[in-house]
Amino acid sequence: MSEMHHPRSSAARNASSMAEGLPSISIDREQDQDPSVPLLHNETESSAISDAPSRLGIPNNNAAASKVLAKIDRAIIPLLFITYMFNFMDKVILSSAAVFGLREDTHLKGQQYSWVGSVFYLGYLLWTYPTTVLVARLPTGRYLTANTLFWGSVVALTAACHNFSSLLVVRFLLGIAEATITPGFMFLTSTWYTRDEMPIRVGVWFSGNSVGGLVASLLAFAVGHMDSTIKPWRWMYIILGTTTFLWAIPLLILLPDNISKATFLSLEERKVAAQRVASSGTGTTEGAHWQWDQVRECLVDPKSWFIVGIELFTQIPNGGSQSFANIVVESLGFTNLQSTLINIPYSLLSAAIITGSGYLAGRYRTLNCLLITGVILPCVIGSAIIYRRTHVPHNLHLFAYFLLSSGSAAMPLTMSLVQSNFRGVTKKMTITAVLFITYCIGNMVGPHFFLKSEGPLYQTAFKTIMICYSLAIVCALSLRIYLKWMNANRTRKEGIVGSAGSGGFVRDASITASEDVTDWQVVGFRYRL
């Protein structure tokens, strides 16, 4: 190996324009290779810092990068985790409210409760694409803060609902309010972290979902014991809405819009943070412009549609089980208070699986699709048992319900595939929008398989859940086969050993002036499996 600088590797240097004043990034290559092409190794295991070696041009850069990474984790991840906890609480609190009088007090009949669950995702669906564009164009931290103020207000207003139509309005507005959170968090994660670092960080902040479910269950249990003229379900929304509204204050103060505005980092540390992502991320996000050619590329990229399949077939079950969780537990023979307590270990198990699978996906670059399969398989078994529960021992019913807890880990694993395998700001934000449009469609459809006429067994619902999860496994394994083929094909055409930990480098001299290029336009970029 010899180390050298070459004019045609200027894309890597331009990618680090934020870190102005640093020495150029040097590229290792074999002597008999085209000098414009990097030779990248370590395809299987992840080493987020060492994968972008001393090319950073910063003395003792491993120690500096490690210190900066620790600072970023301490500053960013807790904010995302707590916000995501609130984000999930107002979804699951609907299920708790349903067994504490919401259906009776708002005079819901027939499938109206299913529509209350679905209309949230209609608002989410309509606002997903506009907000995804705004996340990339507006100051991200301030936009998320303003969104949280609106979101908390809408949650609190739910307590004032007295009929079906008023519930539909606030749930629709709540969907609009929450549509920004996950796309915004995905954008922030790709702004601050390298490809190897993303899966575990996504797993950590996404596990706020499960912790939110736990806290919501404790809130419902506590409020359920209150003796008040205000019904327990109304107190749930008043408390949660007020707390969410107040949470916007620390977000405004502590969440930076981007790396260059991170006051918790010194100027030199900001340079290191920018270089880390430029060398081993999926491209810098600052100063990027919307590019319609990247939209087209995203829509014709086969891996986009495998990911859509995984998302659709995991979110149809999610939409139904989320809205009907406490109702299903009640149907197993438990009281409304007991149903809230049963969801506490369910949430803990879910959080452990999300975090553990996220760690493994970040540690090993070839496991992501297999992990998706692994977390979905118990759901197939669990839904099959519940579907046939009249033919299995009663003591297996609750066990089968707990098997469903692993399914929530599929979404953060899918999101980490998007963050790690799509390069280019517009392309990544487009697949993010498509992903969440699919998320909305699945969650809108899901509750309607829980037919009131079939309660408490809901055979159609659990048969659908079993089939959908099975199809999701097929999509995940098919995606793995496709990405493996793509990696082999790129290696053969480029004549180099690439890396699933590198951001890749531009070979085409006509586009080296721009860092905002896609995974199709760089060499050395390999897909995580």
C-alpha positions in Angstrom: 0.0 0.0 0.0 1.1 3.5 -0.6 -0.5 6.7 0.6 -0.8 9.7 -1.7 -3.0 12.7 -2.6 -4.6 12.8 -6.0 -6.5 15.6 -7.8 -9.4 13.3 -8.7 -10.1 12.4 -5.1 -11.2 16.0 -4.4 -14.7 14.9 -3.7 -13.6 13.5 -0.5 -12.0 16.8 0.4 -15.0 18.8 -0.8 -17.2 16.6 1.4 -15.5 18.1 4.3 -16.0 21.7 3.4 -17.3 22.4 6.9 -14.0 21.5 8.3 -12.2 24.3 6.4 -8.6 24.6 7.2 -8.0 20.9 7.8 -5.5 19.0 5.7 -6.8 17.1 2.7 -8.1 13.6 3.1 -5.6 11.0 1.8 -6.7 7.8 0.2 -5.1 4.4 0.5 -4.8 2.5 -2.8 -2.9 -0.4 -4.4 0.0 0.7 -6.6 -1.5 -1.1 -9.6 -5.0 0.4 -9.2 -6.4 3.5 -10.8 -5.2 6.2 -8.3 -8.6 7.9 -8.3 -10.2 4.8 -6.8 -9.9 4.1 -3.0 -9.2 0.6 -1.7 -11.5 0.0 1.2 -11.5 -3.1 3.5 -13.3 -4.6 6.5 -16.6 -5.5 4.8 -18.1 -7.6 7.6 -17.4 -6.0 11.0 -17.9 -2.4 12.0 -15.4 0.0 13.5 -16.9 3.4 13.1 -13.8 5.4 14.0 -11.1 3.2 12.7 -12.9 2.7 9.3 -12.0 6.4 8.5 -8.4 6.1 9.6 -5.8 8.7 9.8 -7.1 10.3 6.6 -8.8 12.9 8.7 -5.6 14.9 8.9 -6.1 15.6 12.6 -3.4 14.6 15.1 -4.4 11.7 17.2 -7.7 11.7 15.4 -9.0 8.4 16.9 -8.9 9.9 20.4 -10.4 13.1 19.1 -13.1 11.4 17.2 -13.9 9.2 20.2 -14.2 12.2 22.5 -16.4 14.0 20.0 -18.6 11.0 19.5 -19.1 10.6 23.3 -20.1 14.3 23.5 -22.5 14.0 20.6 -24.1 10.9 22.3 -24.6 12.7 25.6 -26.0 15.8 24.0 -28.3 14.4 21.2 -29.4 10.9 22.1 -31.2 11.7 25.4 -33.2 14.4 23.6 -34.3 12.1 20.8 -35.0 9.3 23.3 -37.3 11.3 25.5 -39.1 13.0 22.6 -39.7 9.6 21.0 -41.0 8.3 24.3 -43.7 11.1 24.3 -44.2 10.4 20.6 -45.3 6.8 21.4 -47.2 7.5 24.6 -50.0 9.4 22.9 -50.4 6.5 20.4 -50.7 3.8 23.1 -52.7 5.9 25.5 -55.6 5.6 23.1 -55.8 1.9 23.8 -55.7 2.6 27.6 -58.3 5.3 27.2 -60.6 2.9 25.4 -60.9 0.6 28.4 -61.3 3.6 30.8 -64.4 5.0 29.2 -63.4 6.8 26.1 -65.7 4.7 23.8 -68.7 5.1 26.1 -68.2 8.9 26.8 -67.8 9.7 23.1 -70.6 7.4 22.1 -68.6 5.4 19.6 -70.5 2.7 17.7 -69.5 -0.1 15.3 -66.2 0.5 13.6 -66.0 4.1 14.8 -63.2 3.3 17.2 -61.2 1.8 14.4 -61.6 5.0 12.5 -60.4 7.0 15.5 -57.2 4.9 15.3 -56.9 5.2 11.5 -57.5 8.9 11.0 -54.3 9.7 12.9 -52.4 8.1 10.1 -54.4 10.0 7.4 -53.1 13.2 8.9 -49.6 11.7 9.2 -49.8 10.5 5.5 -50.9 13.9 4.1 -48.1 15.8 6.0 -45.3 13.2 5.6 -43.8 14.4 2.3 -44.1 18.2 2.9 -42.6 17.8 6.4 -39.8 15.6 5.0 -38.8 18.4 2.6 -39.1 21.0 5.3 -36.9 19.0 7.7 -34.1 19.2 5.1 -34.6 22.9 4.4 -35.5 24.5 7.7 -33.4 24.7 10.9 -34.1 21.2 12.1 -33.9 21.8 15.9 -36.2 24.8 15.8 -38.6 23.1 13.5 -38.9 20.1 15.8 -39.4 22.4 18.8 -42.3 24.3 17.1 -43.8 21.0 16.1 -43.6 19.7 19.7 -45.5 22.8 21.0 -48.3 22.1 18.5 -48.3 18.4 19.2 -48.6 18.8 23.0 -51.5 21.3 22.6 -53.4 18.8 20.4 -52.9 15.9 22.8 -54.2 18.0 25.7 -57.3 19.1 23.6 -58.2 15.4 23.2 -59.5 15.5 26.7 -62.2 18.0 25.6 -63.7 15.6 23.0 -67.3 14.5 23.6 -68.3 12.8 20.3 -66.9 10.9 17.3 -66.5 13.9 15.1 -64.4 15.9 17.6 -62.2 12.8 18.2 -61.6 12.5 14.4 -60.5 16.2 14.2 -58.0 16.1 17.1 -56.6 12.7 16.0 -56.2 14.0 12.4 -54.3 17.0 13.7 -52.2 14.8 16.0 -51.2 12.8 12.9 -50.0 16.0 11.2 -48.1 17.1 14.4 -46.3 13.8 14.7 -45.4 13.3 11.1 -42.3 15.4 11.6 -40.7 13.5 14.5 -39.4 10.3 12.9 -38.2 11.8 9.6 -36.6 14.6 11.5 -34.8 12.1 13.8 -33.6 10.1 10.8 -32.2 13.3 9.3 -30.5 14.3 12.5 -29.0 10.8 12.9 -27.5 10.8 9.4 -26.2 14.4 10.1 -24.3 13.4 13.2 -23.3 9.8 12.8 -21.3 7.5 10.5 -22.9 4.5 8.7 -21.6 2.1 11.4 -22.9 4.2 14.3 -26.4 4.7 12.9 -28.1 1.4 13.7 -27.4 1.3 17.5 -28.3 5.0 17.8 -31.5 4.5 15.9 -32.2 1.5 18.2 -31.6 3.5 21.3 -33.8 6.5 20.5 -36.5 4.2 18.9 -36.6 2.2 22.1 -38.1 5.3 23.6 -41.2 3.8 22.0 -41.2 0.9 24.3 -40.3 3.0 27.4 -43.1 5.3 26.4 -45.5 2.3 26.4 -44.3 1.4 29.9 -44.7 4.9 31.2 -48.1 5.2 29.5 -49.2 2.0 31.2 -48.0 3.3 34.6 -49.9 6.6 33.9 -53.1 4.7 33.0 -52.8 2.5 36.1 -52.3 5.5 38.4 -55.0 7.6 36.9 -57.3 4.6 36.9 -57.3 4.8 40.7 -58.2 8.5 40.8 -61.5 9.5 42.3 -62.4 12.6 40.4 -65.3 14.2 38.5 -63.0 14.2 35.5 -62.9 10.7 33.8 -59.6 8.8 34.0 -59.1 8.8 30.2 -59.4 12.6 30.1 -56.8 13.0 32.8 -54.4 10.8 30.7 -54.6 13.3 27.8 -54.4 16.4 30.1 -51.2 15.1 31.8 -49.6 13.8 28.7 -50.4 16.9 26.6 -49.1 19.4 29.2 -45.9 17.4 29.7 -45.3 17.2 26.0 -45.8 20.9 25.6 -43.4 21.8 28.3 -40.8 19.4 26.8 -40.4 21.8 23.9 -38.5 24.1 26.2 -35.4 21.9 26.7 -35.6 21.0 22.9 -35.4 24.7 22.0 -32.4 25.3 24.3 -30.4 22.0 23.8 -31.1 20.6 20.3 -28.8 22.2 17.7 -29.9 22.6 14.1 -26.7 21.2 12.7 -23.0 20.5 13.5 -21.9 24.1 12.9 -24.4 25.4 15.5 -23.5 22.8 18.2 -22.6 24.9 21.2 -21.7 21.8 23.2 -18.7 21.3 20.9 -15.7 23.6 20.5 -14.8 24.9 17.0 -12.1 22.2 16.6 -14.5 19.5 17.8 -17.1 20.7 15.2 -14.5 20.2 12.5 -13.8 16.7 13.8 -17.5 15.9 13.8 -17.9 17.1 10.3 -14.9 15.1 9.1 -16.2 11.9 10.7 -19.5 12.0 8.7 -17.8 13.2 5.5 -15.4 10.2 5.6 -17.6 7.4 6.9 -21.2 8.7 6.7 -23.7 9.1 3.8 -22.8 12.6 2.9 -23.0 16.0 4.6 -26.5 17.6 5.0 -25.6 21.2 5.4 -26.0 23.4 2.3 -27.7 20.6 0.3 -30.3 21.5 -2.3 -33.3 19.5 -3.5 -32.4 17.5 -6.6 -35.2 16.0 -8.7 -32.8 13.6 -10.4 -32.2 12.0 -7.0 -36.0 11.6 -6.5 -36.2 9.7 -9.8 -33.2 7.6 -8.9 -34.8 6.7 -5.6 -38.1 5.6 -7.2 -36.4 3.3 -9.8 -33.9 1.8 -7.2 -35.1 -1.8 -6.6 -34.0 -1.7 -2.9 -36.5 1.1 -2.3 -39.4 -1.2 -3.0 -38.1 -4.2 -1.0 -37.9 -1.8 1.9 -41.5 -0.6 1.2 -42.6 -4.2 1.3 -41.0 -4.8 4.7 -42.5 -1.6 6.1 -46.0 -2.3 4.7 -46.2 -5.8 6.0 -44.9 -4.9 9.5 -47.1 -1.8 9.9 -50.5 -3.4 9.0 -50.1 -5.6 12.1 -48.7 -2.7 14.2 -51.7 -0.4 13.4 -54.2 -2.9 14.7 -52.4 -4.3 17.7 -51.4 -0.8 18.9 -55.0 0.5 18.9 -56.5 -2.7 20.3 -53.7 -3.9 22.7 -55.5 -3.4 26.0 -58.8 -4.6 24.4 -57.1 -7.8 23.3 -55.5 -8.3 26.8 -59.0 -7.8 28.4 -60.3 -10.4 26.0 -57.8 -12.9 27.5 -59.6 -12.6 30.8 -58.0 -9.6 32.6 -59.5 -6.4 34.0 -58.8 -2.9 32.6 -56.3 -2.2 35.4 -54.6 -5.5 34.9 -54.3 -4.9 31.2 -52.3 -1.8 31.8 -49.9 -3.6 34.1 -49.4 -6.5 31.7 -48.2 -4.1 29.1 -45.3 -3.0 31.4 -43.2 -6.3 30.9 -44.4 -6.3 27.3 -42.8 -2.8 26.8 -39.6 -3.8 28.7 -39.2 -6.9 26.5 -39.8 -4.8 23.4 -37.2 -2.2 24.5 -34.6 -4.9 25.1 -35.1 -6.4 21.7 -35.0 -3.1 19.9 -31.7 -2.0 21.6 -30.1 -5.5 21.3 -30.9 -5.9 17.6 -29.8 -2.3 17.0 -26.5 -3.0 18.6 -26.0 -6.2 16.5 -26.9 -4.4 13.3 -24.4 -1.7 14.0 -21.7 -4.1 15.1 -22.0 -6.5 12.1 -22.6 -5.1 8.6 -24.1 -8.3 7.2 -26.9 -9.0 9.8 -29.5 -6.3 9.3 -31.9 -8.3 7.1 -31.4 -11.4 9.1 -32.2 -9.5 12.3 -35.4 -8.2 10.7 -36.3 -11.8 10.0 -35.4 -12.9 13.5 -37.5 -10.2 15.3 -40.6 -10.9 13.0 -40.6 -14.7 13.3 -41.8 -14.8 16.9 -44.7 -12.5 15.8 -45.7 -15.1 13.2 -45.8 -17.8 15.9 -47.6 -15.5 18.4 -50.3 -14.4 16.0 -50.8 -18.0 14.9 -51.4 -19.1 18.5 -53.8 -16.2 19.2 -55.6 -16.9 15.9 -56.2 -20.5 17.0 -56.5 -19.8 20.7 -59.7 -21.7 21.1 -57.7 -24.9 20.2 -54.6 -24.2 22.5 -54.3 -24.2 26.3 -55.3 -21.0 28.0 -52.0 -20.5 29.7 -50.3 -20.1 26.2 -52.5 -17.1 25.3 -50.6 -14.5 27.3 -47.3 -16.1 26.2 -48.4 -15.7 22.6 -49.2 -12.0 23.2 -45.7 -11.4 24.6 -44.2 -12.9 21.4 -45.8 -10.0 19.5 -43.5 -7.6 21.4 -40.5 -8.3 19.2 -42.2 -7.0 16.1 -41.6 -3.3 17.0 -37.9 -3.9 16.4 -38.4 -4.3 12.7 -39.0 -0.6 12.1 -35.8 0.8 13.5 -33.8 -2.0 11.7 -35.6 -0.9 8.5 -34.8 2.7 9.2 -31.2 1.9 9.8 -31.1 0.2 6.4 -32.4 3.4 4.8 -29.9 5.6 6.6 -26.9 3.4 5.8 -27.7 2.3 2.3 -29.0 5.5 0.7 -26.6 8.3 -0.2 -27.5 11.8 -1.3 -29.7 14.2 0.8 -32.7 14.3 -1.6 -32.6 10.5 -2.3 -32.5 9.8 1.4 -35.3 12.2 2.2 -37.4 10.8 -0.7 -37.0 7.2 0.6 -37.7 8.5 4.1 -41.0 10.1 2.8 -41.9 6.9 0.9 -41.2 4.8 4.0 -43.5 6.9 6.2 -46.2 7.1 3.6 -46.1 3.3 3.6 -46.0 3.4 7.4 -49.2 5.5 7.4 -51.0 3.3 4.9 -50.2 0.2 7.0 -51.3 1.7 10.2 -54.5 3.2 8.7 -55.5 -0.2 7.3 -54.5 -2.3 10.3 -57.3 -1.4 12.8 -60.0 -2.3 10.3 -59.2 -5.9 10.4 -60.3 -5.9 14.1 -64.0 -6.4 13.3 -66.4 -5.5 16.2 -68.6 -8.4 15.2 -65.7 -10.8 15.8 -64.8 -9.5 19.3 -63.3 -10.7 21.5 -61.5 -13.3 19.3 -60.8 -11.1 16.3 -60.0 -14.0 14.0 -59.7 -12.0 10.8 -57.2 -9.6 12.5 -54.8 -12.2 13.8 -55.0 -14.2 10.6 -54.0 -11.0 8.7 -51.2 -10.3 11.2 -49.8 -13.8 10.7 -49.9 -13.5 6.9 -48.4 -10.0 6.8 -45.5 -10.8 9.1 -44.8 -13.9 6.9 -44.7 -11.7 3.8 -42.4 -9.2 5.6 -39.9 -12.1 6.2 -40.0 -12.9 2.4 -39.2 -9.2 1.6 -36.4 -9.0 4.1 -34.6 -12.1 2.8 -35.2 -11.0 -0.8 -33.6 -7.6 0.0 -30.6 -9.4 1.5 -30.1 -11.5 -1.7 -30.4 -8.4 -3.9 -28.0 -6.3 -1.9 -25.5 -9.1 -1.7 -25.7 -9.4 -5.5 -25.3 -5.6 -5.9 -22.2 -5.6 -3.7 -20.6 -8.4 -5.8 -21.6 -6.7 -9.0 -20.1 -3.3 -7.9 -16.9 -5.0 -6.8 -16.6 -6.7 -10.2 -17.2 -3.5 -12.1 -15.1 -1.2 -10.0 -12.2 -3.6 -9.6 -11.8 -2.8 -5.9 -12.8 -4.2 -2.5 -15.3 -1.7 -1.2 -16.6 -1.2 2.3 -20.1 -1.0 3.9 -18.6 1.4 6.4 -17.2 4.0 4.0 -19.2 6.9 2.5 -17.5 6.1 -0.9 -15.6 8.4 -3.2 -16.5 10.1 -6.5 -14.6 9.0 -9.6 -16.4 11.0 -12.2 -14.6 14.4 -12.6 -17.7 16.1 -13.8 -19.4 15.8 -10.4 -16.5 16.1 -8.0 -17.5 19.6 -7.1 -20.5 18.4 -5.2 -20.6 16.3 -2.1 -24.3 15.7 -2.4 -24.1 12.6 -4.6 -25.9 9.3 -4.4 -24.8 5.8 -3.7 -25.0 5.1 -7.5 -22.5 7.9 -8.2 -19.7 6.8 -5.9 -17.2 4.0 -5.9 -16.2 2.0 -2.8 -19.7 2.2 -1.4 -21.1 -1.2 -0.3 -24.5 -1.9 1.0 -25.2 -3.2 4.5 -27.0 -6.5 4.4 
